[in-house]
Amino acid sequence: MIVVTRLNGAQFAVNPDLIERMYASPDTTLVMVDGAKYIVTEGLGAVIDLIAAWRARVLATARDLPVLAPEPGARPLSIVHSPASAAEQPPQH
């Protein structure tokens, strides 16, 4: 989540993955995928920087997570073909 500020000074957090687009005319407006619009005091460039920093934190956190061994007896992931395409593919072992 990124924290942005409404025009009345109240701060709120928004999920950057749900921002469809942004524009400044002159206030910065965040348009969400559900059509909701939020006008914020941060400039367009500042919001973009917040999103970039958030994405970097997500990647850094994922990189630092320990790699866990699979559970005993767990089956590995595999591609499931549709019946039509399965007939065209050789069996995989």
Number of C-alpha atoms within 10 A of each C-alpha: 13 13 13 20 15 14 13 8 10 9 13 12 10 15 12 19 11 12 17 13 11 16 13 14 6 8 14 20 19 23 17 18 12 9 10 10 14 16 17 22 17 18 15 18 11 13 20 14 12 18 19 13 13 16 15 12 12 11 11 11 10 11 10 8 8 7 8 6 6 9 7 6 6 7 8 6 6 6 5 8 11 8 8 8 10 11 10 9 9 8 7 4 3
